[in-house]
Amino acid sequence: MRIPMKVDYGVRALVDLAGQPDGHRPVRTADIAGRQGIPEPYLDQVLTTLNKFGLITSRRGPQGGHVLARAASDITLDEVVVTLDGRNPPLECIDDANECALSGCCAQRDIWRDVEDAIHAVLTTTTIADLAQRQQARTAAPLTFVS
């Protein structure tokens, strides 16, 4: 499975917003882009989509910026992926057996469905809060060097 860049950037932006000490103060696109190493114009497009689908709230102007629209613990990775990339099964025949003449006797179809189900299970049980906690733990841990 390949994660599209817009999903990667969207998740990073949401984790950034979740990690802000004052979660109700709007954060500027430029600040998120700088911290996350994301091109600002592209991030702006991603944030517009996240706002449109209710994952963040955005406000323009000098006091503007972005905040999470809901608690980070209420936003799943599955929701982010579907919002930014839609639902894309690994093979078309997984959702519609009529897409392939061999679907009825194809052993691959069952395996790819199992793979998709496993991925879906992880995405629906992992929240932005989970990722923010993992991120905080990794940045707070001291670096160890092997000599």
Backbone as CSV, one residue per row, in Angstrom:
resi,resn,N_x,N_y,N_z,CA_x,CA_y,CA_z,C_x,C_y,C_z
1,MET,0.849,-1.183,0.000,0.000,0.000,0.000,0.890,1.239,0.000
2,ARG,0.571,2.157,-0.834,1.313,3.408,-0.922,0.430,4.532,-0.381
3,ILE,0.967,5.331,0.514,0.223,6.440,1.107,0.439,7.683,0.241
4,PRO,-0.644,8.256,-0.284,-0.492,9.472,-1.099,0.083,10.629,-0.277
5,MET,0.811,11.483,-0.930,1.450,12.618,-0.277,0.420,13.492,0.445
6,LYS,-0.750,13.691,-0.161,-1.743,14.557,0.481,-2.238,13.954,1.794
7,VAL,-2.286,12.629,1.889,-2.669,11.978,3.146,-1.551,12.157,4.170
8,ASP,-0.318,11.928,3.758,0.829,12.121,4.655,0.834,13.553,5.196
9,TYR,0.712,14.524,4.326,0.729,15.922,4.746,-0.468,16.244,5.637
10,GLY,-1.631,15.722,5.286,-2.824,15.974,6.097,-2.690,15.411,7.495
11,VAL,-2.185,14.200,7.606,-1.991,13.586,8.923,-0.960,14.377,9.716
12,ARG,0.138,14.756,9.068,1.162,15.541,9.779,0.600,16.869,10.282
13,ALA,-0.234,17.515,9.465,-0.837,18.789,9.876,-1.795,18.581,11.048
14,LEU,-2.592,17.526,11.008,-3.527,17.259,12.100,-2.783,16.922,13.394
15,VAL,-1.717,16.149,13.287,-0.907,15.821,14.467,-0.263,17.097,15.016
16,ASP,0.185,17.958,14.127,0.762,19.238,14.550,-0.277,20.045,15.331
17,LEU,-1.487,20.139,14.802,-2.545,20.887,15.489,-2.887,20.240,16.833
18,ALA,-2.917,18.919,16.864,-3.230,18.205,18.110,-2.148,18.415,19.161
19,GLY,-0.929,18.667,18.736,0.189,18.825,19.659,0.388,20.234,20.167
20,GLN,-0.454,21.152,19.756,-0.309,22.537,20.207,-0.738,22.677,21.655
21,PRO,0.043,23.397,22.469,-0.285,23.537,23.886,-1.654,24.190,24.121
22,ASP,-1.974,25.185,23.321,-3.286,25.835,23.428,-4.081,25.413,22.195
23,GLY,-4.788,24.320,22.292,-5.483,23.737,21.155,-6.592,24.579,20.566
24,HIS,-6.951,25.677,21.249,-8.038,26.516,20.733,-7.532,27.767,20.029
25,ARG,-6.224,27.970,20.049,-5.645,29.126,19.374,-5.335,28.732,17.933
26,PRO,-5.832,29.486,16.957,-5.577,29.135,15.548,-4.092,29.132,15.210
27,VAL,-3.704,28.171,14.380,-2.312,28.026,13.952,-2.248,28.337,12.457
28,ARG,-1.324,29.192,12.102,-1.188,29.603,10.705,-0.627,28.468,9.844
29,THR,-1.050,28.441,8.593,-0.566,27.455,7.628,0.954,27.512,7.534
30,ALA,1.510,28.712,7.484,2.963,28.871,7.353,3.703,28.231,8.522
31,ASP,3.137,28.326,9.719,3.787,27.740,10.897,3.781,26.211,10.822
32,ILE,2.644,25.650,10.436,2.555,24.195,10.288,3.520,23.734,9.196
33,ALA,3.489,24.426,8.062,4.346,24.062,6.926,5.820,24.095,7.333
34,GLY,6.215,25.104,8.074,7.601,25.222,8.502,8.023,24.104,9.439
35,ARG,7.182,23.803,10.418,7.511,22.743,11.381,7.513,21.359,10.731
36,GLN,6.631,21.158,9.765,6.458,19.828,9.181,7.216,19.626,7.866
37,GLY,7.840,20.681,7.359,8.582,20.549,6.105,7.680,20.279,4.917
38,ILE,6.533,20.955,4.884,5.544,20.775,3.824,5.466,22.065,3.013
39,PRO,5.458,21.985,1.687,5.294,23.210,0.897,3.968,23.900,1.255
40,GLU,4.051,25.166,1.604,2.875,25.896,2.080,1.702,25.919,1.100
41,PRO,1.928,26.170,-0.204,0.773,26.189,-1.114,0.031,24.840,-1.170
42,TYR,0.792,23.752,-1.134,0.166,22.429,-1.172,-0.562,22.151,0.144
43,LEU,0.056,22.518,1.265,-0.578,22.336,2.560,-1.875,23.132,2.632
44,ASP,-1.888,24.313,2.065,-3.093,25.133,2.065,-4.249,24.400,1.376
45,GLN,-3.953,23.709,0.272,-4.988,22.931,-0.425,-5.496,21.787,0.450
46,VAL,-4.577,21.106,1.115,-4.946,19.982,1.988,-5.804,20.487,3.144
47,LEU,-5.402,21.593,3.749,-6.149,22.149,4.876,-7.535,22.622,4.441
48,THR,-7.643,23.140,3.227,-8.946,23.538,2.700,-9.881,22.336,2.630
49,THR,-9.372,21.205,2.178,-10.181,19.980,2.117,-10.558,19.515,3.513
50,LEU,-9.602,19.518,4.442,-9.897,19.102,5.819,-10.947,20.005,6.460
51,ASN,-10.907,21.284,6.134,-11.906,22.231,6.627,-13.269,21.938,6.005
52,LYS,-13.286,21.716,4.712,-14.533,21.455,3.989,-15.263,20.240,4.553
53,PHE,-14.513,19.223,4.976,-15.112,17.996,5.490,-15.209,17.961,7.012
54,GLY,-14.945,19.093,7.661,-15.211,19.227,9.078,-14.187,18.635,10.033
55,LEU,-12.980,18.371,9.551,-11.950,17.866,10.455,-11.220,18.997,11.162
56,ILE,-11.146,20.145,10.511,-10.573,21.336,11.128,-11.521,22.503,10.893
57,THR,-11.304,23.553,11.660,-12.009,24.805,11.446,-10.952,25.828,11.067
58,SER,-11.217,26.564,9.999,-10.249,27.547,9.510,-10.857,28.933,9.539
59,ARG,-9.994,29.899,9.835,-10.432,31.288,9.865,-9.376,32.133,9.173
60,ARG,-9.820,33.005,8.296,-8.907,33.895,7.574,-8.614,35.140,8.404
61,GLY,-7.579,35.866,7.968,-7.289,37.151,8.585,-6.088,37.110,9.508
62,PRO,-5.746,38.274,10.063,-4.556,38.394,10.904,-4.599,37.492,12.145
63,GLN,-5.754,37.254,12.691,-5.900,36.369,13.848,-6.368,34.978,13.418
64,GLY,-6.254,34.707,12.126,-6.761,33.453,11.577,-5.799,32.302,11.718
65,GLY,-6.251,31.183,11.207,-5.459,29.969,11.250,-6.371,28.769,11.307
66,HIS,-5.849,27.674,11.822,-6.577,26.406,11.825,-6.551,25.790,13.212
67,VAL,-7.664,25.159,13.585,-7.766,24.384,14.822,-8.525,23.101,14.490
68,LEU,-8.329,22.085,15.302,-9.099,20.854,15.125,-10.569,21.161,15.392
69,ALA,-11.444,20.615,14.573,-12.877,20.844,14.747,-13.455,19.940,15.832
70,ARG,-12.761,18.853,16.115,-13.187,17.901,17.145,-11.958,17.499,17.949
71,ALA,-12.194,16.782,19.005,-11.070,16.266,19.798,-10.225,15.349,18.920
72,ALA,-8.916,15.402,19.104,-8.002,14.560,18.325,-8.323,13.081,18.511
73,SER,-8.869,12.727,19.651,-9.228,11.326,19.923,-10.475,10.894,19.159
74,ASP,-11.168,11.842,18.539,-12.371,11.527,17.761,-12.120,11.525,16.253
75,ILE,-10.878,11.747,15.838,-10.545,11.761,14.410,-9.667,10.551,14.127
76,THR,-10.196,9.615,13.339,-9.431,8.408,13.021,-8.630,8.596,11.739
77,LEU,-7.589,7.791,11.616,-6.804,7.824,10.380,-7.658,7.417,9.187
78,ASP,-8.584,6.491,9.397,-9.469,6.081,8.308,-10.251,7.277,7.771
79,GLU,-10.756,8.104,8.670,-11.504,9.281,8.253,-10.627,10.240,7.451
80,VAL,-9.399,10.408,7.862,-8.476,11.301,7.166,-8.170,10.752,5.767
81,VAL,-7.873,9.451,5.690,-7.554,8.834,4.398,-8.739,8.952,3.443
82,VAL,-9.934,8.625,3.921,-11.123,8.691,3.060,-11.390,10.133,2.634
83,THR,-11.209,11.082,3.547,-11.428,12.497,3.227,-10.474,12.981,2.140
84,LEU,-9.209,12.617,2.264,-8.205,13.159,1.349,-7.958,12.312,0.107
85,ASP,-8.278,11.012,0.180,-7.953,10.149,-0.967,-9.098,9.250,-1.411
86,GLY,-10.193,9.246,-0.696,-11.303,8.369,-1.035,-11.014,6.944,-0.589
87,ARG,-11.901,6.059,-0.931,-11.726,4.650,-0.594,-11.207,3.945,-1.842
88,ASN,-9.989,3.454,-1.755,-9.338,2.834,-2.903,-8.895,1.419,-2.569
89,PRO,-9.716,0.422,-2.911,-9.292,-0.955,-2.652,-8.083,-1.306,-3.507
90,PRO,-7.270,-2.284,-3.058,-6.088,-2.658,-3.833,-6.433,-3.174,-5.224
91,LEU,-7.599,-3.793,-5.370,-8.097,-4.258,-6.674,-9.570,-3.900,-6.785
92,GLU,-10.009,-3.528,-7.968,-11.409,-3.155,-8.171,-12.364,-4.302,-7.863
93,CYS,-11.924,-5.538,-8.097,-12.814,-6.687,-7.916,-13.132,-6.962,-6.450
94,ILE,-12.421,-6.344,-5.529,-12.711,-6.556,-4.108,-14.086,-6.011,-3.772
95,ASP,-14.394,-4.834,-4.283,-15.704,-4.237,-4.029,-16.766,-4.722,-5.005
96,ASP,-16.345,-5.094,-6.195,-17.297,-5.515,-7.218,-16.732,-6.709,-7.988
97,ALA,-17.237,-7.895,-7.669,-16.748,-9.124,-8.307,-16.951,-9.113,-9.817
98,ASN,-17.867,-8.304,-10.297,-18.124,-8.235,-11.740,-17.017,-7.533,-12.513
99,GLU,-16.088,-6.903,-11.797,-14.977,-6.207,-12.446,-13.998,-7.177,-13.108
100,CYS,-14.033,-8.442,-12.712,-13.085,-9.416,-13.245,-13.801,-10.737,-13.521
101,ALA,-13.568,-11.271,-14.686,-14.195,-12.542,-15.062,-13.685,-13.701,-14.215
102,LEU,-12.528,-13.555,-13.590,-11.946,-14.632,-12.788,-12.269,-14.531,-11.293
103,SER,-13.041,-13.539,-10.891,-13.302,-13.296,-9.467,-13.814,-14.518,-8.725
104,GLY,-14.682,-15.277,-9.329,-15.276,-16.425,-8.662,-14.293,-17.517,-8.301
105,CYS,-13.193,-17.631,-9.043,-12.224,-18.704,-8.780,-10.839,-18.175,-8.451
106,CYS,-10.738,-16.908,-8.137,-9.432,-16.275,-7.905,-9.050,-16.317,-6.432
107,ALA,-7.943,-16.968,-6.131,-7.450,-17.046,-4.753,-6.875,-15.712,-4.287
108,GLN,-6.376,-14.914,-5.208,-5.804,-13.617,-4.837,-6.836,-12.690,-4.224
109,ARG,-8.035,-12.713,-4.737,-9.085,-11.795,-4.287,-9.286,-11.898,-2.780
110,ASP,-9.336,-13.108,-2.258,-9.537,-13.297,-0.819,-8.369,-12.728,-0.013
111,ILE,-7.160,-12.945,-0.496,-5.975,-12.440,0.206,-5.974,-10.914,0.216
112,TRP,-6.237,-10.294,-0.928,-6.238,-8.835,-0.995,-7.363,-8.250,-0.153
113,ARG,-8.480,-8.940,-0.059,-9.565,-8.488,0.825,-9.091,-8.556,2.281
114,ASP,-8.391,-9.633,2.652,-7.847,-9.745,4.013,-6.863,-8.621,4.309
115,VAL,-6.019,-8.296,3.336,-5.062,-7.201,3.494,-5.806,-5.891,3.699
116,GLU,-6.802,-5.636,2.876,-7.579,-4.402,3.000,-8.292,-4.344,4.353
117,ASP,-8.854,-5.461,4.801,-9.535,-5.498,6.099,-8.563,-5.207,7.240
118,ALA,-7.349,-5.752,7.162,-6.344,-5.517,8.204,-5.937,-4.041,8.239
119,ILE,-5.716,-3.461,7.086,-5.361,-2.041,7.013,-6.502,-1.199,7.569
120,HIS,-7.718,-1.516,7.154,-8.897,-0.776,7.621,-9.017,-0.860,9.147
121,ALA,-8.745,-2.040,9.709,-8.823,-2.218,11.166,-7.830,-1.305,11.885
122,VAL,-6.623,-1.196,11.358,-5.619,-0.317,11.974,-6.030,1.145,11.832
123,LEU,-6.478,1.528,10.656,-6.841,2.922,10.408,-8.052,3.369,11.221
124,THR,-9.003,2.462,11.447,-10.201,2.852,12.202,-9.976,2.856,13.713
125,THR,-8.906,2.232,14.170,-8.641,2.209,15.613,-7.487,3.125,16.017
126,THR,-6.896,3.802,15.058,-5.811,4.736,15.353,-6.335,6.157,15.162
127,THR,-6.141,6.980,16.175,-6.632,8.356,16.113,-5.474,9.346,15.991
128,ILE,-5.826,10.559,15.689,-4.833,11.636,15.645,-4.217,11.814,17.036
129,ALA,-5.002,11.626,18.081,-4.458,11.713,19.449,-3.405,10.640,19.679
130,ASP,-3.653,9.427,19.183,-2.664,8.352,19.315,-1.343,8.754,18.665
131,LEU,-1.437,9.299,17.460,-0.227,9.708,16.739,0.461,10.882,17.429
132,ALA,-0.325,11.817,17.955,0.264,12.960,18.662,1.021,12.480,19.903
133,GLN,0.472,11.500,20.610,1.155,10.950,21.782,2.444,10.239,21.368
134,ARG,2.380,9.476,20.297,3.593,8.797,19.808,4.644,9.815,19.394
135,GLN,4.196,10.866,18.715,5.116,11.909,18.264,5.773,12.584,19.457
136,GLN,4.975,12.889,20.457,5.514,13.549,21.652,6.525,12.642,22.350
137,ALA,6.232,11.362,22.442,7.151,10.426,23.084,8.470,10.331,22.324
138,ARG,8.394,10.374,21.012,9.625,10.272,20.203,10.458,11.534,20.274
139,THR,9.820,12.671,20.338,10.589,13.920,20.386,11.106,14.198,21.789
140,ALA,10.447,13.625,22.804,10.896,13.830,24.180,11.990,12.845,24.581
141,ALA,12.098,11.741,23.872,13.101,10.732,24.211,14.491,11.236,23.855
142,PRO,15.450,10.999,24.732,16.823,11.430,24.415,17.394,10.609,23.269
143,LEU,18.196,11.243,22.492,18.843,10.558,21.380,19.977,9.689,21.909
144,THR,20.090,8.517,21.368,21.206,7.632,21.737,22.043,7.388,20.506
145,PHE,23.325,7.469,20.680,24.232,7.284,19.572,25.013,5.985,19.772
146,VAL,25.154,5.253,18.701,25.927,4.017,18.740,27.339,4.354,18.293
147,SER,28.330,3.955,19.098,29.696,4.269,18.718,30.417,3.054,18.206
